[in-house]
Amino acid sequence: MKHFLLIYDYVPDYLEKRTPLRPAHLELARAATERGELELGGAVPNDDPPFGLLLFRGESPQVAEDFARADPYVTNGVVKSWRVREWVAVVGTNALTKV
């Protein structure tokens, strides 16, 4: 198992655009959490520009990529771009790489 970060770059007016899509986005996120794929997710609102960050656990980045491709935020233009990066966590209760 590995950790993967899904990073969302939002459009400038994302707060307004996400409102009607938020229930479906959260439903998708909760389902991924129940499957043990999504560990944490949320926005980094005070950065310029704000962005979203979701932490996934899986064998490959596909778990995060599949989530992004199905996410109403992505398919409806709240997210202007996204990327997945492997994250090697070595400290903490849920770290997957022990040193």
Backbone as XML, in Angstrom:
<?xml version="1.0"?>
<chain id="A" units="angstrom">
  <residue number="1" name="MET">
    <atom name="N" x="0.832" y="-1.193" z="0.000"/>
    <atom name="CA" x="0.000" y="0.000" z="0.000"/>
    <atom name="C" x="0.871" y="1.248" z="0.000"/>
  </residue>
  <residue number="2" name="LYS">
    <atom name="N" x="0.353" y="2.264" z="-0.655"/>
    <atom name="CA" x="1.038" y="3.549" z="-0.728"/>
    <atom name="C" x="0.022" y="4.668" z="-0.496"/>
  </residue>
  <residue number="3" name="HIS">
    <atom name="N" x="0.540" y="5.849" z="-0.177"/>
    <atom name="CA" x="-0.295" y="7.044" z="-0.097"/>
    <atom name="C" x="-0.148" y="7.848" z="-1.385"/>
  </residue>
  <residue number="4" name="PHE">
    <atom name="N" x="-1.252" y="8.463" z="-1.788"/>
    <atom name="CA" x="-1.262" y="9.337" z="-2.961"/>
    <atom name="C" x="-2.041" y="10.592" z="-2.624"/>
  </residue>
  <residue number="5" name="LEU">
    <atom name="N" x="-1.488" y="11.729" z="-3.018"/>
    <atom name="CA" x="-2.155" y="13.014" z="-2.845"/>
    <atom name="C" x="-2.831" y="13.402" z="-4.149"/>
  </residue>
  <residue number="6" name="LEU">
    <atom name="N" x="-4.096" y="13.722" z="-4.071"/>
    <atom name="CA" x="-4.827" y="14.276" z="-5.203"/>
    <atom name="C" x="-4.938" y="15.775" z="-4.939"/>
  </residue>
  <residue number="7" name="ILE">
    <atom name="N" x="-4.378" y="16.561" z="-5.837"/>
    <atom name="CA" x="-4.326" y="18.004" z="-5.671"/>
    <atom name="C" x="-5.233" y="18.646" z="-6.718"/>
  </residue>
  <residue number="8" name="TYR">
    <atom name="N" x="-6.178" y="19.437" z="-6.231"/>
    <atom name="CA" x="-7.129" y="20.123" z="-7.096"/>
    <atom name="C" x="-6.778" y="21.605" z="-7.173"/>
  </residue>
  <residue number="9" name="ASP">
    <atom name="N" x="-6.688" y="22.131" z="-8.374"/>
    <atom name="CA" x="-6.565" y="23.568" z="-8.589"/>
    <atom name="C" x="-7.957" y="24.077" z="-8.936"/>
  </residue>
  <residue number="10" name="TYR">
    <atom name="N" x="-8.494" y="24.933" z="-8.076"/>
    <atom name="CA" x="-9.850" y="25.432" z="-8.257"/>
    <atom name="C" x="-9.905" y="26.628" z="-9.211"/>
  </residue>
  <residue number="11" name="VAL">
    <atom name="N" x="-11.062" y="26.828" z="-9.822"/>
    <atom name="CA" x="-11.325" y="28.056" z="-10.580"/>
    <atom name="C" x="-11.514" y="29.182" z="-9.555"/>
  </residue>
  <residue number="12" name="PRO">
    <atom name="N" x="-11.316" y="30.440" z="-9.957"/>
    <atom name="CA" x="-11.406" y="31.541" z="-8.993"/>
    <atom name="C" x="-12.735" y="31.622" z="-8.216"/>
  </residue>
  <residue number="13" name="ASP">
    <atom name="N" x="-13.845" y="31.343" z="-8.866"/>
    <atom name="CA" x="-15.151" y="31.426" z="-8.199"/>
    <atom name="C" x="-15.658" y="30.050" z="-7.746"/>
  </residue>
  <residue number="14" name="TYR">
    <atom name="N" x="-14.730" y="29.222" z="-7.260"/>
    <atom name="CA" x="-15.084" y="27.846" z="-6.917"/>
    <atom name="C" x="-16.134" y="27.758" z="-5.815"/>
  </residue>
  <residue number="15" name="LEU">
    <atom name="N" x="-16.143" y="28.688" z="-4.871"/>
    <atom name="CA" x="-17.113" y="28.609" z="-3.776"/>
    <atom name="C" x="-18.545" y="28.665" z="-4.303"/>
  </residue>
  <residue number="16" name="GLU">
    <atom name="N" x="-18.793" y="29.539" z="-5.259"/>
    <atom name="CA" x="-20.130" y="29.650" z="-5.828"/>
    <atom name="C" x="-20.445" y="28.448" z="-6.723"/>
  </residue>
  <residue number="17" name="LYS">
    <atom name="N" x="-19.464" y="28.044" z="-7.525"/>
    <atom name="CA" x="-19.703" y="26.948" z="-8.475"/>
    <atom name="C" x="-19.890" y="25.601" z="-7.787"/>
  </residue>
  <residue number="18" name="ARG">
    <atom name="N" x="-19.263" y="25.407" z="-6.643"/>
    <atom name="CA" x="-19.336" y="24.094" z="-6.000"/>
    <atom name="C" x="-20.653" y="23.857" z="-5.268"/>
  </residue>
  <residue number="19" name="THR">
    <atom name="N" x="-21.345" y="24.925" z="-4.905"/>
    <atom name="CA" x="-22.532" y="24.801" z="-4.055"/>
    <atom name="C" x="-23.532" y="23.754" z="-4.552"/>
  </residue>
  <residue number="20" name="PRO">
    <atom name="N" x="-23.993" y="23.790" z="-5.799"/>
    <atom name="CA" x="-24.978" y="22.782" z="-6.217"/>
    <atom name="C" x="-24.383" y="21.378" z="-6.389"/>
  </residue>
  <residue number="21" name="LEU">
    <atom name="N" x="-23.065" y="21.296" z="-6.478"/>
    <atom name="CA" x="-22.397" y="20.015" z="-6.719"/>
    <atom name="C" x="-21.889" y="19.368" z="-5.436"/>
  </residue>
  <residue number="22" name="ARG">
    <atom name="N" x="-21.887" y="20.120" z="-4.349"/>
    <atom name="CA" x="-21.263" y="19.641" z="-3.114"/>
    <atom name="C" x="-21.879" y="18.344" z="-2.575"/>
  </residue>
  <residue number="23" name="PRO">
    <atom name="N" x="-23.192" y="18.183" z="-2.551"/>
    <atom name="CA" x="-23.735" y="16.918" z="-2.050"/>
    <atom name="C" x="-23.219" y="15.695" z="-2.823"/>
  </residue>
  <residue number="24" name="ALA">
    <atom name="N" x="-23.166" y="15.775" z="-4.140"/>
    <atom name="CA" x="-22.683" y="14.641" z="-4.943"/>
    <atom name="C" x="-21.184" y="14.422" z="-4.724"/>
  </residue>
  <residue number="25" name="HIS">
    <atom name="N" x="-20.421" y="15.502" z="-4.598"/>
    <atom name="CA" x="-18.987" y="15.392" z="-4.332"/>
    <atom name="C" x="-18.755" y="14.702" z="-2.988"/>
  </residue>
  <residue number="26" name="LEU">
    <atom name="N" x="-19.481" y="15.136" z="-1.959"/>
    <atom name="CA" x="-19.317" y="14.540" z="-0.627"/>
    <atom name="C" x="-19.787" y="13.094" z="-0.589"/>
  </residue>
  <residue number="27" name="GLU">
    <atom name="N" x="-20.802" y="12.763" z="-1.347"/>
    <atom name="CA" x="-21.260" y="11.368" z="-1.435"/>
    <atom name="C" x="-20.163" y="10.490" z="-2.038"/>
  </residue>
  <residue number="28" name="LEU">
    <atom name="N" x="-19.540" y="10.971" z="-3.094"/>
    <atom name="CA" x="-18.433" y="10.241" z="-3.720"/>
    <atom name="C" x="-17.287" y="10.073" z="-2.725"/>
  </residue>
  <residue number="29" name="ALA">
    <atom name="N" x="-16.975" y="11.135" z="-1.983"/>
    <atom name="CA" x="-15.888" y="11.087" z="-1.004"/>
    <atom name="C" x="-16.206" y="10.124" z="0.134"/>
  </residue>
  <residue number="30" name="ARG">
    <atom name="N" x="-17.416" y="10.153" z="0.613"/>
    <atom name="CA" x="-17.796" y="9.237" z="1.708"/>
    <atom name="C" x="-17.741" y="7.782" z="1.259"/>
  </residue>
  <residue number="31" name="ALA">
    <atom name="N" x="-18.145" y="7.517" z="0.035"/>
    <atom name="CA" x="-18.077" y="6.142" z="-0.484"/>
    <atom name="C" x="-16.624" y="5.686" z="-0.590"/>
  </residue>
  <residue number="32" name="ALA">
    <atom name="N" x="-15.741" y="6.570" z="-1.036"/>
    <atom name="CA" x="-14.320" y="6.222" z="-1.128"/>
    <atom name="C" x="-13.732" y="5.992" z="0.270"/>
  </residue>
  <residue number="33" name="THR">
    <atom name="N" x="-14.201" y="6.749" z="1.238"/>
    <atom name="CA" x="-13.745" y="6.566" z="2.618"/>
    <atom name="C" x="-14.200" y="5.211" z="3.151"/>
  </residue>
  <residue number="34" name="GLU">
    <atom name="N" x="-15.449" y="4.867" z="2.901"/>
    <atom name="CA" x="-15.983" y="3.583" z="3.367"/>
    <atom name="C" x="-15.244" y="2.399" z="2.745"/>
  </residue>
  <residue number="35" name="ARG">
    <atom name="N" x="-14.735" y="2.569" z="1.533"/>
    <atom name="CA" x="-13.956" y="1.506" z="0.874"/>
    <atom name="C" x="-12.513" y="1.469" z="1.361"/>
  </residue>
  <residue number="36" name="GLY">
    <atom name="N" x="-12.127" y="2.411" z="2.206"/>
    <atom name="CA" x="-10.759" y="2.454" z="2.721"/>
    <atom name="C" x="-9.774" y="3.108" z="1.770"/>
  </residue>
  <residue number="37" name="GLU">
    <atom name="N" x="-10.262" y="3.840" z="0.777"/>
    <atom name="CA" x="-9.388" y="4.479" z="-0.212"/>
    <atom name="C" x="-9.028" y="5.913" z="0.176"/>
  </residue>
  <residue number="38" name="LEU">
    <atom name="N" x="-9.996" y="6.686" z="0.607"/>
    <atom name="CA" x="-9.789" y="8.085" z="0.943"/>
    <atom name="C" x="-9.629" y="8.216" z="2.452"/>
  </residue>
  <residue number="39" name="GLU">
    <atom name="N" x="-8.489" y="8.766" z="2.875"/>
    <atom name="CA" x="-8.234" y="8.927" z="4.307"/>
    <atom name="C" x="-8.607" y="10.317" z="4.805"/>
  </residue>
  <residue number="40" name="LEU">
    <atom name="N" x="-8.295" y="11.337" z="4.026"/>
    <atom name="CA" x="-8.605" y="12.722" z="4.391"/>
    <atom name="C" x="-8.842" y="13.528" z="3.132"/>
  </residue>
  <residue number="41" name="GLY">
    <atom name="N" x="-9.638" y="14.559" z="3.244"/>
    <atom name="CA" x="-9.845" y="15.437" z="2.104"/>
    <atom name="C" x="-10.386" y="16.770" z="2.549"/>
  </residue>
  <residue number="42" name="GLY">
    <atom name="N" x="-10.031" y="17.814" z="1.829"/>
    <atom name="CA" x="-10.543" y="19.136" z="2.148"/>
    <atom name="C" x="-9.870" y="20.203" z="1.321"/>
  </residue>
  <residue number="43" name="ALA">
    <atom name="N" x="-10.247" y="21.444" z="1.607"/>
    <atom name="CA" x="-9.707" y="22.591" z="0.885"/>
    <atom name="C" x="-8.629" y="23.277" z="1.708"/>
  </residue>
  <residue number="44" name="VAL">
    <atom name="N" x="-7.722" y="23.935" z="1.019"/>
    <atom name="CA" x="-6.723" y="24.815" z="1.629"/>
    <atom name="C" x="-7.148" y="26.220" z="1.215"/>
  </residue>
  <residue number="45" name="PRO">
    <atom name="N" x="-8.061" y="26.832" z="1.992"/>
    <atom name="CA" x="-8.745" y="28.034" z="1.539"/>
    <atom name="C" x="-7.935" y="29.321" z="1.634"/>
  </residue>
  <residue number="46" name="ASN">
    <atom name="N" x="-6.966" y="29.382" z="2.489"/>
    <atom name="CA" x="-6.262" y="30.642" z="2.715"/>
    <atom name="C" x="-5.000" y="30.788" z="1.886"/>
  </residue>
  <residue number="47" name="ASP">
    <atom name="N" x="-4.792" y="29.886" z="0.966"/>
    <atom name="CA" x="-3.663" y="30.009" z="0.053"/>
    <atom name="C" x="-4.125" y="30.832" z="-1.146"/>
  </residue>
  <residue number="48" name="ASP">
    <atom name="N" x="-3.195" y="31.342" z="-1.903"/>
    <atom name="CA" x="-3.574" y="32.139" z="-3.077"/>
    <atom name="C" x="-2.922" y="31.550" z="-4.315"/>
  </residue>
  <residue number="49" name="PRO">
    <atom name="N" x="-3.631" y="30.822" z="-5.128"/>
    <atom name="CA" x="-5.070" y="30.552" z="-5.039"/>
    <atom name="C" x="-5.355" y="29.353" z="-4.130"/>
  </residue>
  <residue number="50" name="PRO">
    <atom name="N" x="-6.587" y="29.247" z="-3.635"/>
    <atom name="CA" x="-6.968" y="28.093" z="-2.830"/>
    <atom name="C" x="-6.886" y="26.811" z="-3.657"/>
  </residue>
  <residue number="51" name="PHE">
    <atom name="N" x="-6.692" y="25.700" z="-2.979"/>
    <atom name="CA" x="-6.646" y="24.410" z="-3.666"/>
    <atom name="C" x="-7.226" y="23.330" z="-2.772"/>
  </residue>
  <residue number="52" name="GLY">
    <atom name="N" x="-7.518" y="22.186" z="-3.363"/>
    <atom name="CA" x="-8.028" y="21.047" z="-2.624"/>
    <atom name="C" x="-6.944" y="19.989" z="-2.497"/>
  </residue>
  <residue number="53" name="LEU">
    <atom name="N" x="-7.006" y="19.243" z="-1.409"/>
    <atom name="CA" x="-6.015" y="18.206" z="-1.152"/>
    <atom name="C" x="-6.725" y="16.994" z="-0.562"/>
  </residue>
  <residue number="54" name="LEU">
    <atom name="N" x="-6.561" y="15.853" z="-1.217"/>
    <atom name="CA" x="-7.178" y="14.615" z="-0.755"/>
    <atom name="C" x="-6.096" y="13.549" z="-0.641"/>
  </residue>
  <residue number="55" name="LEU">
    <atom name="N" x="-6.115" y="12.813" z="0.460"/>
    <atom name="CA" x="-5.122" y="11.774" z="0.725"/>
    <atom name="C" x="-5.751" y="10.401" z="0.513"/>
  </residue>
  <residue number="56" name="PHE">
    <atom name="N" x="-5.200" y="9.672" z="-0.445"/>
    <atom name="CA" x="-5.690" y="8.338" z="-0.778"/>
    <atom name="C" x="-4.676" y="7.280" z="-0.372"/>
  </residue>
  <residue number="57" name="ARG">
    <atom name="N" x="-5.194" y="6.075" z="-0.224"/>
    <atom name="CA" x="-4.365" y="4.908" z="0.078"/>
    <atom name="C" x="-4.703" y="3.845" z="-0.949"/>
  </residue>
  <residue number="58" name="GLY">
    <atom name="N" x="-3.666" y="3.277" z="-1.599"/>
    <atom name="CA" x="-3.921" y="2.251" z="-2.591"/>
    <atom name="C" x="-2.643" y="1.639" z="-3.107"/>
  </residue>
  <residue number="59" name="GLU">
    <atom name="N" x="-2.788" y="0.715" z="-4.015"/>
    <atom name="CA" x="-1.637" y="0.047" z="-4.609"/>
    <atom name="C" x="-0.996" y="0.896" z="-5.706"/>
  </residue>
  <residue number="60" name="SER">
    <atom name="N" x="-1.801" y="1.780" z="-6.309"/>
    <atom name="CA" x="-1.307" y="2.604" z="-7.405"/>
    <atom name="C" x="-2.043" y="3.936" z="-7.381"/>
  </residue>
  <residue number="61" name="PRO">
    <atom name="N" x="-1.575" y="4.899" z="-8.171"/>
    <atom name="CA" x="-2.270" y="6.186" z="-8.215"/>
    <atom name="C" x="-3.659" y="6.112" z="-8.844"/>
  </residue>
  <residue number="62" name="GLN">
    <atom name="N" x="-3.994" y="4.993" z="-9.433"/>
    <atom name="CA" x="-5.279" y="4.864" z="-10.113"/>
    <atom name="C" x="-6.461" y="5.123" z="-9.183"/>
  </residue>
  <residue number="63" name="VAL">
    <atom name="N" x="-6.331" y="4.782" z="-7.912"/>
    <atom name="CA" x="-7.439" y="4.999" z="-6.980"/>
    <atom name="C" x="-7.781" y="6.497" z="-6.908"/>
  </residue>
  <residue number="64" name="ALA">
    <atom name="N" x="-6.782" y="7.352" z="-6.852"/>
    <atom name="CA" x="-7.003" y="8.797" z="-6.815"/>
    <atom name="C" x="-7.423" y="9.326" z="-8.185"/>
  </residue>
  <residue number="65" name="GLU">
    <atom name="N" x="-6.822" y="8.800" z="-9.230"/>
    <atom name="CA" x="-7.163" y="9.234" z="-10.589"/>
    <atom name="C" x="-8.616" y="8.903" z="-10.925"/>
  </residue>
  <residue number="66" name="ASP">
    <atom name="N" x="-9.060" y="7.717" z="-10.552"/>
    <atom name="CA" x="-10.444" y="7.320" z="-10.806"/>
    <atom name="C" x="-11.420" y="8.216" z="-10.048"/>
  </residue>
  <residue number="67" name="PHE">
    <atom name="N" x="-11.057" y="8.559" z="-8.813"/>
    <atom name="CA" x="-11.896" y="9.461" z="-8.036"/>
    <atom name="C" x="-12.034" y="10.799" z="-8.759"/>
  </residue>
  <residue number="68" name="ALA">
    <atom name="N" x="-10.912" y="11.372" z="-9.182"/>
    <atom name="CA" x="-10.942" y="12.674" z="-9.847"/>
    <atom name="C" x="-11.787" y="12.630" z="-11.117"/>
  </residue>
  <residue number="69" name="ARG">
    <atom name="N" x="-11.628" y="11.609" z="-11.896"/>
    <atom name="CA" x="-12.385" y="11.515" z="-13.161"/>
    <atom name="C" x="-13.893" y="11.411" z="-12.941"/>
  </residue>
  <residue number="70" name="ALA">
    <atom name="N" x="-14.298" y="10.888" z="-11.778"/>
    <atom name="CA" x="-15.722" y="10.729" z="-11.466"/>
    <atom name="C" x="-16.283" y="11.892" z="-10.642"/>
  </residue>
  <residue number="71" name="ASP">
    <atom name="N" x="-15.424" y="12.754" z="-10.141"/>
    <atom name="CA" x="-15.844" y="13.810" z="-9.224"/>
    <atom name="C" x="-16.623" y="14.913" z="-9.949"/>
  </residue>
  <residue number="72" name="PRO">
    <atom name="N" x="-17.824" y="15.241" z="-9.460"/>
    <atom name="CA" x="-18.597" y="16.329" z="-10.075"/>
    <atom name="C" x="-17.853" y="17.669" z="-10.081"/>
  </residue>
  <residue number="73" name="TYR">
    <atom name="N" x="-16.973" y="17.890" z="-9.147"/>
    <atom name="CA" x="-16.177" y="19.123" z="-9.152"/>
    <atom name="C" x="-15.294" y="19.187" z="-10.401"/>
  </residue>
  <residue number="74" name="VAL">
    <atom name="N" x="-14.781" y="18.055" z="-10.814"/>
    <atom name="CA" x="-13.924" y="17.997" z="-12.002"/>
    <atom name="C" x="-14.780" y="18.047" z="-13.264"/>
  </residue>
  <residue number="75" name="THR">
    <atom name="N" x="-15.799" y="17.210" z="-13.312"/>
    <atom name="CA" x="-16.598" y="17.099" z="-14.534"/>
    <atom name="C" x="-17.449" y="18.335" z="-14.817"/>
  </residue>
  <residue number="76" name="ASN">
    <atom name="N" x="-17.634" y="19.190" z="-13.810"/>
    <atom name="CA" x="-18.457" y="20.388" z="-13.985"/>
    <atom name="C" x="-17.673" y="21.691" z="-13.858"/>
  </residue>
  <residue number="77" name="GLY">
    <atom name="N" x="-16.356" y="21.625" z="-13.902"/>
    <atom name="CA" x="-15.558" y="22.838" z="-14.005"/>
    <atom name="C" x="-15.234" y="23.589" z="-12.734"/>
  </residue>
  <residue number="78" name="VAL">
    <atom name="N" x="-15.464" y="23.012" z="-11.572"/>
    <atom name="CA" x="-15.035" y="23.648" z="-10.323"/>
    <atom name="C" x="-13.522" y="23.521" z="-10.186"/>
  </residue>
  <residue number="79" name="VAL">
    <atom name="N" x="-13.010" y="22.402" z="-10.650"/>
    <atom name="CA" x="-11.571" y="22.128" z="-10.649"/>
    <atom name="C" x="-11.051" y="22.383" z="-12.062"/>
  </residue>
  <residue number="80" name="LYS">
    <atom name="N" x="-10.073" y="23.302" z="-12.179"/>
    <atom name="CA" x="-9.537" y="23.599" z="-13.516"/>
    <atom name="C" x="-8.429" y="22.629" z="-13.911"/>
  </residue>
  <residue number="81" name="SER">
    <atom name="N" x="-7.736" y="22.048" z="-12.924"/>
    <atom name="CA" x="-6.734" y="21.020" z="-13.207"/>
    <atom name="C" x="-6.502" y="20.212" z="-11.936"/>
  </residue>
  <residue number="82" name="TRP">
    <atom name="N" x="-5.989" y="19.010" z="-12.122"/>
    <atom name="CA" x="-5.688" y="18.157" z="-10.978"/>
    <atom name="C" x="-4.478" y="17.301" z="-11.302"/>
  </residue>
  <residue number="83" name="ARG">
    <atom name="N" x="-3.834" y="16.820" z="-10.254"/>
    <atom name="CA" x="-2.682" y="15.944" z="-10.406"/>
    <atom name="C" x="-2.589" y="15.036" z="-9.185"/>
  </residue>
  <residue number="84" name="VAL">
    <atom name="N" x="-1.938" y="13.898" z="-9.382"/>
    <atom name="CA" x="-1.750" y="12.921" z="-8.315"/>
    <atom name="C" x="-0.256" y="12.753" z="-8.098"/>
  </residue>
  <residue number="85" name="ARG">
    <atom name="N" x="0.134" y="12.755" z="-6.838"/>
    <atom name="CA" x="1.538" y="12.567" z="-6.483"/>
    <atom name="C" x="1.628" y="11.518" z="-5.387"/>
  </residue>
  <residue number="86" name="GLU">
    <atom name="N" x="2.590" y="10.617" z="-5.518"/>
    <atom name="CA" x="2.847" y="9.666" z="-4.439"/>
    <atom name="C" x="3.439" y="10.421" z="-3.255"/>
  </residue>
  <residue number="87" name="TRP">
    <atom name="N" x="3.020" y="10.043" z="-2.061"/>
    <atom name="CA" x="3.526" y="10.672" z="-0.852"/>
    <atom name="C" x="4.079" y="9.567" z="0.042"/>
  </residue>
  <residue number="88" name="VAL">
    <atom name="N" x="5.344" y="9.646" z="0.365"/>
    <atom name="CA" x="5.993" y="8.655" z="1.211"/>
    <atom name="C" x="5.995" y="9.201" z="2.638"/>
  </residue>
  <residue number="89" name="ALA">
    <atom name="N" x="5.002" y="8.814" z="3.403"/>
    <atom name="CA" x="4.896" y="9.228" z="4.800"/>
    <atom name="C" x="5.692" y="8.246" z="5.660"/>
  </residue>
  <residue number="90" name="VAL">
    <atom name="N" x="6.587" y="8.778" z="6.484"/>
    <atom name="CA" x="7.456" y="7.912" z="7.285"/>
    <atom name="C" x="7.244" y="8.062" z="8.790"/>
  </residue>
  <residue number="91" name="VAL">
    <atom name="N" x="6.472" y="9.049" z="9.204"/>
    <atom name="CA" x="6.228" y="9.280" z="10.624"/>
    <atom name="C" x="4.729" y="9.419" z="10.844"/>
  </residue>
  <residue number="92" name="GLY">
    <atom name="N" x="4.254" y="8.830" z="11.912"/>
    <atom name="CA" x="2.848" y="8.936" z="12.272"/>
    <atom name="C" x="2.174" y="7.579" z="12.302"/>
  </residue>
  <residue number="93" name="THR">
    <atom name="N" x="1.049" y="7.549" z="12.957"/>
    <atom name="CA" x="0.312" y="6.306" z="13.132"/>
    <atom name="C" x="-0.035" y="5.627" z="11.817"/>
  </residue>
  <residue number="94" name="ASN">
    <atom name="N" x="-0.407" y="6.400" z="10.812"/>
    <atom name="CA" x="-0.825" y="5.834" z="9.529"/>
    <atom name="C" x="0.264" y="5.835" z="8.473"/>
  </residue>
  <residue number="95" name="ALA">
    <atom name="N" x="1.504" y="6.130" z="8.865"/>
    <atom name="CA" x="2.608" y="6.098" z="7.894"/>
    <atom name="C" x="2.741" y="4.684" z="7.338"/>
  </residue>
  <residue number="96" name="LEU">
    <atom name="N" x="2.912" y="4.607" z="6.040"/>
    <atom name="CA" x="3.001" y="3.310" z="5.384"/>
    <atom name="C" x="4.440" y="2.868" z="5.137"/>
  </residue>
  <residue number="97" name="THR">
    <atom name="N" x="5.391" y="3.780" z="5.290"/>
    <atom name="CA" x="6.803" y="3.455" z="5.132"/>
    <atom name="C" x="7.483" y="3.610" z="6.479"/>
  </residue>
  <residue number="98" name="LYS">
    <atom name="N" x="7.932" y="2.541" z="7.031"/>
    <atom name="CA" x="8.567" y="2.574" z="8.347"/>
    <atom name="C" x="10.084" y="2.729" z="8.165"/>
  </residue>
  <residue number="99" name="VAL">
    <atom name="N" x="10.663" y="3.631" z="8.955"/>
    <atom name="CA" x="12.123" y="3.823" z="8.914"/>
    <atom name="C" x="12.702" y="3.635" z="10.292"/>
  </residue>
</chain>
